[in-house]
Amino acid sequence: MRSGYKQICLFAILIAAIVVLSGCIVDADRILDDDNGLTIGTGGQPFDAIITATPTATALPLPTPTPTQEINQVDLYNWDFGAPTNPPSNVLSGDLVTPPPQGGGVQTDLTSPTSTPFTGTITSDILRPGSEGTEVMQLQQRLKELGYYTGSVDGKYGTNTSNAVKSFQSANKLQADGVAGITTKEAIYHPSAIHKSNAPAVSAATSTSPTSKPTTKPAVTTKPSTTTNTYTNGKTNIYLQLGSKGPQVGILQNRLIVLGYLSGTADNDFLGTTETAVIAFQKNNSIYADGVAGPTTLTKLYSSSAKKASSVAATIGSLKRGMQGGGVRALQQQLKSLGYYTGSIDGDFGVSTEAAVIAFQNDNNLKADGIAGKATQNAIFAGSGGGGSGGGGGTSGGGTKPESFGKSAKTNGYTTIYSSTSNKNTVTALQSVLKSRNYYHGELDGSYGNGTQAAVSSYQQSMGLRVTGMAGPTTQRLLYGSVSESGSYSKLQVGSSGTAVRNLQYTLYELKYYDGDITGKYDESTKNAVMNFQQVNGLSVDGVAGQDTQRRLYSSNAKPSNM
């Protein structure tokens, strides 16, 4: 029994020893391979490798989303921002695209939602509060597609429609006046019109990389154009006119110089000489010649189809005795039209030309040195815009009667409407707003008859305006109430002359501050009228028509004379 018991104990101890010793077994040592990388044995897996089980079934590939629209991107990180006049050739009118994010990030598609292409006809008629008809319905439908209009498509241009137009204009960098003129309509019906969901157009690209460069420029698609813009850094969605300054004016001047309408060196200052060249360009390219370089003029000017000049219209810089050329010829022509020069237009700055310049300088309070410098030339050419027969003194006569001048008066986009106006839609819109104000009680027939004339006269009398029976620019501004105190104007004072002075005089006439002829000469009577206007309208009274005075004068807030 004792030996059997001992055997059992020894067997148990042996079993326990085996169990303990089995826990002390370790893996073989890792050795260095020829590349000094740690491996498991010879030819083993890398030390840091993660071994993943191989699936027995083939995984199906995830579907690739189909892009809805391709965006043409431009790498602006290679653009030298120190030389803004030489951007990449595929950047038009100052439009920029958001640079792709660094580190392989994903570019966010910021293009506008697609809408049904417009297949109707865009007319030149101006649509404004009071307008009615099929074209208004067409406009409302398009604004609804773009997300700006939420009312009913009823063909009536009311407050909701006007507000929708204003919202669209603001988003598309147009003058937000709520009036749908040709420029606004072209933008509304353009395939690249900005959808409300993308307005205001300020965004940044989305990137998965935290180191992506931020951007303050909107990602937009360059608008297609029917004409090739050969001046890619010249903007076409702006207005440049007398008093405008800056790089865009310089681009405009350089283009006019290339086409032969201007001579000299661009100075970034839009004065009389530049206006004269713009007018010459507009006439030669069948554009309404008002001297204002707006979208229509600029688009044509920067296109490859722009017509070149047959002769120079004006010169930036100084002209003096002994000089010859197209600039002198243009100066002689203008001095002759103003009654100062009686010689031949030969392009030779001789004694008679010098005498004419001195005479003009004496009459306009300029330094009488016979040199047609910047100030002298811009005063001379300020009278080349048309309208009236006066403007510079000499033998040119006293000017034009207000009644005659008023028939073709035009300021801030408003042109006089009267019995000879042939555009029925324009007359109908006028009748409609007069009817809404309870001045007109006839049919909306688009005919400017006795009833319409009487309604206009009644409105003018009630508002303290000059009673002419013609709906001049001032009457329309006050009637429609849509022109704010904005814009850029050149300073006018005693000694100034030209188109800007004629427009000033007639506007003061409409407001009953000025009673003389429209001469285009800023004389003492004009100064007195300006001072009266300034006093009634709470402005600084100095008799000088500066920015504040003209902005008020050409707005819907202008107060008529209380005399």
C-alpha positions as CSV (number, residue, x, y, z in Angstrom):
1,M,0.0,0.0,0.0
2,R,2.8,2.4,0.9
3,S,4.7,1.9,-2.4
4,G,1.5,2.3,-4.4
5,Y,0.8,5.5,-2.6
6,K,4.3,6.8,-3.4
7,Q,3.8,6.0,-7.1
8,I,0.6,8.0,-7.2
9,C,2.3,11.0,-5.6
10,L,5.3,10.9,-8.0
11,F,3.0,10.7,-11.0
12,A,1.1,13.8,-9.8
13,I,4.3,15.7,-9.2
14,L,5.5,14.8,-12.8
15,I,2.3,16.0,-14.3
16,A,2.5,19.4,-12.4
17,A,6.1,19.8,-13.5
18,I,5.1,19.3,-17.2
19,V,2.4,21.9,-16.9
20,V,4.7,24.4,-15.3
21,L,7.5,23.8,-17.8
22,S,5.2,24.2,-20.8
23,G,4.6,27.9,-20.0
24,C,8.3,28.7,-20.3
25,I,8.5,28.0,-24.1
26,V,9.4,31.2,-26.1
27,D,9.4,32.1,-29.8
28,A,12.6,31.9,-31.8
29,D,14.8,35.0,-31.6
30,R,14.1,37.7,-34.3
31,I,17.3,38.2,-36.5
32,L,18.4,41.0,-38.7
33,D,18.0,40.6,-42.5
34,D,20.3,41.9,-45.1
35,D,18.5,45.3,-45.2
36,N,18.8,45.8,-41.4
37,G,15.1,45.5,-41.0
38,L,13.5,43.5,-38.3
39,T,11.8,40.3,-39.5
40,I,10.4,37.2,-38.1
41,G,12.9,34.6,-39.1
42,T,14.4,34.5,-42.6
43,G,12.1,36.0,-45.3
44,G,9.4,36.8,-42.7
45,Q,6.9,39.7,-42.6
46,P,8.1,43.2,-41.7
47,F,8.1,43.9,-38.0
48,D,5.5,46.7,-38.2
49,A,3.3,44.9,-40.8
50,I,-0.4,44.5,-40.0
51,I,-1.6,41.2,-41.3
52,T,-5.2,41.3,-42.5
53,A,-7.2,38.3,-43.3
54,T,-7.9,37.9,-47.1
55,P,-11.6,37.7,-47.7
56,T,-12.8,34.8,-49.6
57,A,-15.5,36.8,-51.6
58,T,-14.6,39.6,-54.0
59,A,-15.8,43.0,-52.7
60,L,-18.1,45.0,-55.0
61,P,-16.7,48.5,-55.9
62,L,-18.6,51.5,-54.5
63,P,-20.5,53.4,-57.2
64,T,-18.8,56.7,-58.4
65,P,-21.1,59.7,-58.1
66,T,-21.7,61.3,-61.5
67,P,-20.7,65.0,-61.5
68,T,-23.5,67.4,-62.3
69,Q,-21.3,70.2,-63.7
70,E,-17.7,70.7,-64.5
71,I,-15.9,73.7,-63.1
72,N,-13.0,75.2,-65.0
73,Q,-10.5,75.8,-62.3
74,V,-7.6,78.3,-62.5
75,D,-4.5,77.9,-60.4
76,L,-4.3,81.4,-58.9
77,Y,-1.4,80.5,-56.6
78,N,0.8,81.0,-59.7
79,W,-0.7,84.4,-60.3
80,D,1.6,87.4,-59.5
81,F,-0.8,89.6,-57.5
82,G,1.8,92.4,-57.7
83,A,0.9,92.8,-61.4
84,P,-2.9,92.9,-61.6
85,T,-2.9,94.0,-65.2
86,N,-1.7,90.6,-66.3
87,P,-3.9,87.9,-64.9
88,P,-4.3,84.4,-66.5
89,S,-5.9,84.6,-69.9
90,N,-8.9,82.6,-68.8
91,V,-9.9,85.0,-66.1
92,L,-12.5,87.4,-67.6
93,S,-13.8,90.7,-66.2
94,G,-12.1,90.2,-62.8
95,D,-13.9,86.9,-62.2
96,L,-11.8,84.5,-60.0
97,V,-12.2,80.8,-59.2
98,T,-11.3,79.4,-55.8
99,P,-7.9,77.7,-55.9
100,P,-7.9,74.0,-55.2
101,P,-7.0,73.1,-51.6
102,Q,-3.6,71.8,-50.8
103,G,-2.9,68.2,-49.8
104,G,-5.4,66.6,-52.3
105,G,-8.5,68.2,-50.7
106,V,-11.9,68.1,-52.5
107,Q,-13.1,71.2,-54.3
108,T,-16.7,72.1,-53.4
109,D,-19.0,72.7,-56.4
110,L,-20.4,76.2,-55.9
111,T,-22.1,76.6,-59.3
112,S,-25.7,77.8,-59.4
113,P,-28.6,75.3,-59.7
114,T,-29.5,74.7,-63.2
115,S,-32.6,76.3,-64.7
116,T,-34.6,76.0,-67.9
117,P,-32.8,77.8,-70.8
118,F,-34.5,81.1,-71.8
119,T,-35.9,80.9,-75.4
120,G,-38.0,84.1,-75.5
121,T,-37.1,87.5,-76.8
122,I,-35.4,90.3,-74.8
123,T,-36.7,93.7,-75.8
124,S,-35.2,97.1,-75.1
125,D,-38.3,98.2,-73.1
126,I,-37.6,99.2,-69.5
127,L,-39.8,97.4,-67.0
128,R,-40.5,99.1,-63.7
129,P,-43.3,99.4,-61.1
130,G,-46.5,99.8,-62.9
131,S,-45.5,97.9,-66.0
132,E,-47.9,95.1,-67.0
133,G,-48.1,92.4,-69.7
134,T,-46.5,89.2,-71.1
135,E,-42.9,90.4,-70.7
136,V,-43.5,91.1,-67.0
137,M,-44.8,87.5,-66.6
138,Q,-41.7,86.2,-68.4
139,L,-39.5,88.2,-66.0
140,Q,-41.4,87.0,-62.9
141,Q,-41.1,83.4,-64.1
142,R,-37.3,83.7,-64.7
143,L,-36.8,85.3,-61.3
144,K,-38.8,82.5,-59.7
145,E,-36.5,80.0,-61.4
146,L,-33.5,81.8,-59.9
147,G,-35.1,81.8,-56.5
148,Y,-35.6,85.6,-56.1
149,Y,-39.3,85.8,-56.7
150,T,-41.9,84.0,-54.7
151,G,-45.2,85.7,-55.7
152,S,-47.7,84.8,-58.4
153,V,-46.7,85.1,-62.0
154,D,-49.5,87.6,-62.8
155,G,-47.8,90.0,-65.3
156,K,-48.0,93.0,-62.9
157,Y,-44.8,94.7,-61.9
158,G,-45.5,95.5,-58.2
159,T,-43.5,95.7,-55.0
160,N,-42.7,92.0,-54.9
161,T,-41.4,92.0,-58.4
162,S,-39.3,95.2,-57.8
163,N,-37.8,93.7,-54.6
164,A,-36.9,90.5,-56.5
165,V,-35.2,92.5,-59.2
166,K,-33.3,94.5,-56.6
167,S,-32.2,91.3,-54.9
168,F,-31.0,89.9,-58.2
169,Q,-29.2,93.1,-59.1
170,S,-27.3,93.2,-55.8
171,A,-26.3,89.5,-56.1
172,N,-25.1,90.1,-59.7
173,K,-23.2,93.4,-58.9
174,L,-25.7,95.7,-60.8
175,Q,-27.2,99.0,-59.7
176,A,-29.9,97.8,-57.3
177,D,-32.8,100.2,-58.3
178,G,-35.5,97.6,-58.9
179,V,-35.9,98.7,-62.5
180,A,-35.4,96.0,-65.2
181,G,-33.6,97.8,-68.0
182,I,-31.8,96.0,-70.9
183,T,-28.6,95.4,-68.9
184,T,-30.5,93.9,-66.0
185,K,-32.7,91.7,-68.3
186,E,-29.7,90.4,-70.2
187,A,-28.1,89.4,-66.9
188,I,-31.4,87.8,-65.6
189,Y,-31.7,85.7,-68.8
190,H,-28.0,84.8,-69.0
191,P,-27.3,81.1,-68.5
192,S,-24.7,82.0,-65.8
193,A,-27.1,84.3,-63.8
194,I,-26.3,83.8,-60.1
195,H,-28.9,81.8,-58.3
196,K,-30.2,83.2,-55.0
197,S,-28.9,80.1,-53.2
198,N,-25.4,81.3,-54.0
199,A,-25.9,85.0,-53.1
200,P,-24.0,86.7,-51.7
201,A,-21.2,85.0,-53.7
202,V,-18.6,84.8,-50.9
203,S,-17.4,81.3,-50.1
204,A,-14.4,79.2,-49.5
205,A,-13.4,75.9,-50.9
206,T,-14.0,72.8,-48.7
207,S,-10.9,70.8,-48.0
208,T,-10.1,67.7,-46.0
209,S,-6.7,69.1,-45.2
210,P,-6.4,71.4,-42.2
211,T,-3.5,73.2,-44.0
212,S,-5.6,74.3,-47.0
213,K,-5.2,78.0,-47.8
214,P,-8.4,80.1,-46.9
215,T,-9.8,82.3,-49.7
216,T,-12.1,85.3,-49.7
217,K,-12.9,85.1,-53.4
218,P,-16.1,83.4,-54.5
219,A,-15.8,80.3,-56.7
220,V,-17.7,81.2,-59.8
221,T,-17.8,80.0,-63.4
222,T,-16.5,82.5,-66.0
223,K,-19.5,83.8,-68.0
224,P,-19.5,82.9,-71.6
225,S,-19.7,85.7,-74.1
226,T,-20.7,86.0,-77.7
227,T,-17.7,88.2,-78.3
228,T,-14.1,87.5,-77.4
229,N,-12.8,89.8,-74.7
230,T,-9.3,90.7,-75.8
231,Y,-8.7,92.8,-72.6
232,T,-9.2,90.1,-70.0
233,N,-8.6,92.4,-67.1
234,G,-11.1,95.0,-68.3
235,K,-14.4,94.7,-66.4
236,T,-17.6,95.0,-68.4
237,N,-20.2,95.0,-65.6
238,I,-19.4,98.6,-64.4
239,Y,-20.1,102.2,-65.5
240,L,-17.3,104.6,-66.2
241,Q,-18.2,108.3,-66.8
242,L,-17.1,111.8,-66.1
243,G,-15.4,111.9,-62.7
244,S,-14.5,108.2,-62.6
245,K,-11.0,107.4,-61.6
246,G,-8.8,104.3,-61.1
247,P,-7.2,101.4,-63.0
248,Q,-10.3,100.5,-64.9
249,V,-10.4,104.0,-66.4
250,G,-6.7,103.5,-67.4
251,I,-7.6,100.2,-69.1
252,L,-10.4,102.0,-70.9
253,Q,-8.1,104.8,-72.1
254,N,-5.4,102.3,-73.2
255,R,-7.9,100.4,-75.3
256,L,-9.2,103.7,-76.9
257,I,-5.6,104.6,-77.6
258,V,-5.0,101.2,-79.3
259,L,-8.1,101.7,-81.4
260,G,-7.0,105.2,-82.4
261,Y,-9.7,107.2,-80.7
262,L,-7.3,108.7,-78.1
263,S,-3.7,109.8,-78.2
264,G,-1.3,110.4,-75.3
265,T,-0.7,108.3,-72.2
266,A,-3.5,106.9,-70.0
267,D,-3.8,108.8,-66.7
268,N,-6.7,106.8,-65.0
269,D,-8.8,110.0,-64.9
270,F,-12.1,110.1,-66.8
271,L,-12.5,113.7,-67.9
272,G,-13.6,115.6,-71.0
273,T,-11.0,114.2,-73.4
274,T,-11.9,110.6,-72.5
275,E,-15.6,111.3,-72.7
276,T,-15.1,112.7,-76.3
277,A,-13.2,109.5,-77.3
278,V,-15.9,107.3,-75.8
279,I,-18.6,109.2,-77.7
280,A,-16.6,108.8,-80.9
281,F,-16.2,105.1,-80.3
282,Q,-20.0,104.7,-79.6
283,K,-20.9,106.5,-82.8
284,N,-18.6,104.5,-84.9
285,N,-19.8,101.2,-83.3
286,S,-23.6,102.0,-83.5
287,I,-24.0,102.4,-79.7
288,Y,-26.1,105.1,-78.1
289,A,-23.5,108.0,-77.9
290,D,-23.9,109.4,-74.3
291,G,-20.2,109.3,-73.3
292,V,-20.9,106.8,-70.5
293,A,-18.9,103.6,-70.8
294,G,-21.4,101.0,-69.5
295,P,-21.7,97.2,-70.0
296,T,-22.8,97.5,-73.6
297,T,-20.0,99.9,-74.6
298,L,-17.3,98.1,-72.6
299,T,-18.2,94.7,-73.9
300,K,-17.9,96.0,-77.5
301,L,-14.8,98.0,-76.7
302,Y,-12.9,95.0,-75.3
303,S,-14.0,92.7,-78.0
304,S,-12.1,91.7,-81.2
305,S,-14.9,93.1,-83.3
306,A,-14.5,96.7,-82.0
307,K,-14.1,99.1,-85.0
308,K,-11.0,101.3,-85.1
309,A,-11.1,105.1,-85.5
310,S,-10.4,106.9,-88.7
311,S,-9.0,109.8,-86.7
312,V,-8.0,110.8,-83.2
313,A,-10.9,112.3,-81.2
314,A,-8.9,113.8,-78.4
315,T,-5.5,113.8,-76.6
316,I,-4.5,113.1,-73.1
317,G,-1.7,115.5,-72.2
318,S,-0.6,118.9,-73.5
319,L,-0.8,120.4,-77.0
320,K,1.1,123.6,-77.8
321,R,2.4,125.7,-80.7
322,G,4.5,123.8,-83.2
323,M,2.8,120.4,-82.6
324,Q,1.0,118.5,-85.4
325,G,-1.2,115.5,-85.8
326,G,-4.6,114.1,-85.1
327,G,-4.8,115.4,-81.6
328,V,-4.3,119.0,-82.8
329,R,-6.9,118.4,-85.5
330,A,-9.4,117.3,-82.9
331,L,-8.7,120.3,-80.8
332,Q,-9.2,122.7,-83.7
333,Q,-12.5,121.0,-84.6
334,Q,-13.8,121.4,-81.1
335,L,-12.6,125.0,-80.8
336,K,-14.3,125.7,-84.1
337,S,-17.6,124.2,-82.9
338,L,-17.4,126.4,-79.8
339,G,-16.8,129.5,-81.9
340,Y,-13.2,130.2,-81.0
341,Y,-11.4,129.0,-84.0
342,T,-12.0,130.1,-87.6
343,G,-9.0,128.6,-89.5
344,S,-8.7,125.4,-91.4
345,I,-8.7,122.0,-89.7
346,D,-5.2,121.1,-90.7
347,G,-3.7,119.5,-87.6
348,D,-1.0,122.2,-87.3
349,F,-0.9,124.0,-84.0
350,G,0.0,127.5,-85.3
351,V,-0.7,131.1,-84.3
352,S,-4.4,131.0,-85.0
353,T,-4.9,127.8,-83.0
354,E,-2.9,129.3,-80.1
355,A,-5.0,132.5,-80.2
356,A,-8.2,130.4,-80.1
357,V,-6.9,128.5,-77.0
358,I,-6.0,131.8,-75.3
359,A,-9.5,133.2,-76.0
360,F,-11.1,130.1,-74.5
361,Q,-8.9,130.2,-71.5
362,N,-9.7,133.8,-70.8
363,D,-13.5,133.1,-71.0
364,N,-13.2,130.1,-68.7
365,N,-11.0,131.5,-65.9
366,L,-8.0,129.4,-67.0
367,K,-4.3,130.3,-67.2
368,A,-4.1,132.1,-70.6
369,D,-0.8,130.7,-71.8
370,G,-2.0,129.2,-75.2
371,I,-1.0,125.7,-74.1
372,A,-3.9,123.2,-74.2
373,G,-2.9,121.3,-71.1
374,K,-5.0,118.8,-69.2
375,A,-7.3,121.4,-67.5
376,T,-7.8,123.4,-70.7
377,Q,-8.5,120.4,-72.9
378,N,-10.9,118.8,-70.5
379,A,-12.8,122.1,-70.3
380,I,-12.8,122.4,-74.1
381,F,-13.9,118.8,-74.8
382,A,-16.5,118.9,-71.9
383,G,-18.8,120.6,-74.4
384,S,-18.6,117.8,-77.1
385,G,-21.4,115.6,-75.7
386,G,-24.2,117.1,-77.7
387,G,-27.4,118.9,-76.8
388,G,-27.7,122.7,-77.1
389,S,-25.7,125.0,-79.3
390,G,-23.8,127.0,-76.6
391,G,-21.1,125.9,-74.3
392,G,-18.0,127.9,-74.7
393,G,-18.8,131.6,-75.3
394,G,-17.4,133.3,-78.3
395,T,-19.8,133.6,-81.3
396,S,-21.7,130.5,-80.5
397,G,-24.8,132.2,-79.2
398,G,-26.7,132.2,-75.9
399,G,-27.9,128.5,-75.8
400,T,-31.1,126.5,-76.2
401,K,-34.5,127.2,-74.7
402,P,-35.4,124.8,-71.9
403,E,-38.6,123.8,-73.7
404,S,-36.5,122.6,-76.7
405,F,-33.7,121.1,-74.7
406,G,-36.1,119.2,-72.5
407,K,-37.5,117.1,-75.3
408,S,-34.2,115.1,-75.5
409,A,-33.0,115.5,-71.9
410,K,-31.5,112.4,-70.4
411,T,-29.9,111.9,-67.0
412,N,-29.4,108.7,-64.8
413,G,-31.0,106.5,-67.5
414,Y,-34.3,108.5,-67.7
415,T,-35.2,110.2,-71.0
416,T,-38.0,112.7,-71.4
417,I,-41.4,111.1,-72.3
418,Y,-43.8,113.3,-74.2
419,S,-46.2,113.4,-77.1
420,S,-43.7,112.3,-79.7
421,T,-42.5,109.3,-77.8
422,S,-43.0,106.3,-80.0
423,N,-42.4,103.5,-77.4
424,K,-45.8,102.5,-76.3
425,N,-44.6,100.3,-73.4
426,T,-42.7,103.3,-71.9
427,V,-45.8,105.5,-72.2
428,T,-48.0,102.7,-70.8
429,A,-45.7,102.3,-67.8
430,L,-46.0,106.1,-67.2
431,Q,-49.8,106.0,-67.4
432,S,-49.9,103.0,-65.1
433,V,-47.9,104.7,-62.3
434,L,-49.9,107.9,-62.7
435,K,-53.1,105.9,-62.5
436,S,-51.9,104.3,-59.3
437,R,-51.3,107.8,-57.9
438,N,-54.8,108.8,-59.0
439,Y,-53.6,111.4,-61.5
440,Y,-54.6,109.5,-64.7
441,H,-58.0,108.1,-65.3
442,G,-57.9,107.0,-68.9
443,E,-57.0,103.8,-70.7
444,L,-53.5,102.3,-70.5
445,D,-53.1,102.5,-74.3
446,G,-49.5,103.7,-74.7
447,S,-50.6,106.9,-76.4
448,Y,-49.3,110.2,-74.9
449,G,-52.4,112.2,-75.6
450,N,-54.1,115.1,-73.8
451,G,-55.2,113.0,-70.9
452,T,-51.7,111.7,-70.2
453,Q,-50.2,115.2,-70.6
454,A,-52.8,116.7,-68.2
455,A,-52.0,113.9,-65.7
456,V,-48.3,114.7,-65.9
457,S,-49.0,118.4,-65.5
458,S,-51.2,117.8,-62.5
459,Y,-48.5,115.7,-60.8
460,Q,-45.8,118.3,-61.5
461,Q,-47.9,121.0,-60.0
462,S,-48.7,119.0,-56.9
463,M,-45.0,118.2,-56.4
464,G,-43.8,121.8,-56.9
465,L,-42.0,120.9,-60.2
466,R,-41.9,123.0,-63.3
467,V,-45.2,122.3,-65.2
468,T,-44.2,121.4,-68.7
469,G,-46.6,118.5,-69.5
470,M,-43.5,116.5,-70.4
471,A,-42.3,113.7,-68.1
472,G,-38.7,114.8,-67.9
473,P,-36.0,112.9,-66.1
474,T,-36.7,114.7,-62.8
475,T,-40.4,114.1,-63.0
476,Q,-39.8,110.4,-63.6
477,R,-37.3,110.1,-60.7
478,L,-39.7,111.6,-58.2
479,L,-42.7,109.7,-59.7
480,Y,-41.0,106.3,-59.6
481,G,-39.0,107.0,-56.5
482,S,-36.2,104.6,-57.4
483,V,-33.0,106.6,-57.7
484,S,-30.7,106.8,-54.6
485,E,-28.1,109.4,-53.8
486,S,-25.1,107.6,-55.4
487,G,-22.8,107.9,-58.4
488,S,-19.6,109.7,-59.2
489,Y,-19.7,113.2,-60.6
490,S,-17.0,115.7,-61.6
491,K,-17.0,119.0,-59.7
492,L,-18.8,121.8,-61.5
493,Q,-18.3,125.5,-60.7
494,V,-18.0,128.9,-62.3
495,G,-15.9,128.5,-65.4
496,S,-17.0,124.9,-66.1
497,S,-18.7,124.2,-69.4
498,G,-20.1,121.4,-71.5
499,T,-22.7,118.6,-71.3
500,A,-22.5,118.1,-67.6
501,V,-23.4,121.8,-67.1
502,R,-26.3,121.6,-69.5
503,N,-27.7,118.6,-67.6
504,L,-27.2,120.5,-64.4
505,Q,-29.0,123.6,-65.7
506,Y,-32.0,121.7,-67.1
507,T,-32.4,119.6,-63.9
508,L,-32.4,122.9,-61.9
509,Y,-34.9,124.2,-64.3
510,E,-37.2,121.2,-63.7
511,L,-36.9,121.8,-60.0
512,K,-37.7,125.5,-60.5
513,Y,-34.4,126.9,-59.4
514,Y,-33.1,128.0,-62.8
515,D,-35.0,130.0,-65.4
516,G,-32.4,130.8,-68.1
517,D,-31.4,129.1,-71.4
518,I,-29.5,125.9,-71.4
519,T,-26.1,127.3,-72.3
520,G,-23.7,124.7,-70.9
521,K,-21.8,127.6,-69.2
522,Y,-21.5,127.6,-65.4
523,D,-22.1,131.3,-64.9
524,E,-23.3,133.4,-62.0
525,S,-27.0,132.6,-62.6
526,T,-26.2,128.9,-62.6
527,K,-24.2,129.4,-59.4
528,N,-27.1,131.2,-57.7
529,A,-29.5,128.4,-58.7
530,V,-27.1,125.9,-57.2
531,M,-26.9,127.9,-54.0
532,N,-30.7,128.0,-53.7
533,F,-30.9,124.3,-54.2
534,Q,-28.3,123.6,-51.6
535,Q,-30.1,125.8,-49.1
536,V,-33.5,124.2,-49.5
537,N,-32.0,120.7,-49.5
538,G,-29.9,121.2,-46.3
539,L,-26.5,121.1,-48.0
540,S,-23.4,123.2,-47.6
541,V,-24.1,126.4,-49.5
542,D,-21.1,127.3,-51.6
543,G,-22.5,127.5,-55.2
544,V,-20.3,124.6,-56.3
545,A,-21.9,121.5,-57.6
546,G,-19.8,118.9,-56.0
547,Q,-20.5,115.2,-55.3
548,D,-23.0,115.7,-52.5
549,T,-24.9,118.4,-54.4
550,Q,-25.2,116.4,-57.6
551,R,-26.0,113.1,-55.9
552,R,-29.0,114.8,-54.2
553,L,-29.9,116.7,-57.4
554,Y,-30.1,113.5,-59.5
555,S,-31.9,111.4,-56.9
556,S,-35.5,110.8,-56.0
557,N,-34.9,112.8,-52.8
558,A,-34.3,116.2,-54.5
559,K,-36.6,118.9,-53.1
560,P,-38.1,121.4,-55.6
561,S,-37.8,125.1,-54.9
562,N,-40.3,126.4,-52.3
563,M,-40.6,129.8,-54.1
